[in-house]
Amino acid sequence: MLILLPPSEGKADAGTGRRLDPSRLSLPELTPPREEVLDALIALSADEAAARAALGLSEGQRGELRRNARLRQAATAPAGRIYTGVLYEALDLATLPPAAERLARRSVLISSGLWGAVRLTDRIPPYRCPIGAKLPGVGALSAYWRRALAPAMAAAAGDRPVLDLRSGAYAATWTPRGEVARRTVTVRVLHEREVDGTLTRSVVSHFNKATKGRLVRDLLTAGARPRTADALVGALRDLKYTVEEQPAAADRPRQLDIVVTEL
């Protein structure tokens, strides 16, 4: 099983180990585009006004630009420790049992506006580079990575089922095609609650991210190793998730709603 996660805006304050070396990251075929985006981000971050506009930063976030400008000299840590948002808090990698941690290393890929995609063990520094940014010489990152990622992601998926938990902007950087699409399952989390006596469902960002983190943790701790999309859906139901499948074309990923009821 391949599990695709979004990154988080929240990141650790600093790395703790050796300096960044893009050539040592997983998916080495992405090294040239990573280097191009990295150089563009570093150059942009030297121009405060342009960088704040391109990266969506406030005046109080100038520190993000100083950090970006020194990315090549920055200390690194495993990506699983760098990302600290709601999803990663719920996943809580640091407390996974050893077998689940090993499965996570083999199974999880994290999308990134800067790196394209990284594994949990890839050593990266904290950075600020949202997928919606446009960088000089590179252009819109979503379109840039859409061109660069397809072969690498298809190879990473291999013949495994894919659980795609990426948010919309990151999902747009790689759309599974053909046989890979038929083995892919996407998930939307719906928050169900009663309003004035009527049950309503909506997508709530916090619930969505936290549920996805718990879902991945549950699959990993259960040692789930589904070999088909059907088996993956069955594994989620076995873990007591309320799963509703939505209609989808035969050559498109299967679409699941996970319903979380407010007690």
NORUR-V761989 format. One line per field, one symbol per residue. ss: DSSP state (H for helix, E for strand, L for the rest). burial: I if it has 16 or more other ideal C-beta (glycine too) atoms within 10 Angstrom, else O. A space follows every 50 residues. Layout:
BEGIN
ss: ???
burial: ???
END
This chain:
BEGIN
ss: LEEEELLLLLELLLLLLLELLHHHLLLHHHHHHHHHHHHHHHHHHLLHHH HHHHHLLLHHHHHHHHHHHLHHHLELEEHHHHELLHHHHHHLHHHLLHHH HHHHHHHEEEEELLLEEEELLLEELLLLLLLLLEELLLEEHHHHHHHHHH HHHHHHHLLLLEEELLLHHHHLLLLLLHHHHHLEEEEEEEEEEEELLEEE EELLHHHHHHHHHHHHHHHHHLLLLLLLHHHHHHHHHHLLLEEEEELLLL LLLEEEEEEEELL
burial: IIIIIIIIOOIOOOIOOOOIOIOOIIIOOIOOIIOOIIOIIOIIIOOOOO IIOIIOIOOOOOOIIOIIIOIOOIOIIIIIIIIOIIIIOIIOIOOIOOOI IOIIOOIIIIIIIIIIIIIIOIIIIIIIIIIOIIIOOIOOIIOIIOOIIO OIIOOIIOOIIIIIIIIOOIIOIIIIOOOIIIIIIIIOIIIOOOOOOOOO OOOIOOIIIIIIIIIIIIIIIOOIOIOOIOOIIOIIOOOOIOIOOOOOOO OOIIIIOIIIOOO
END
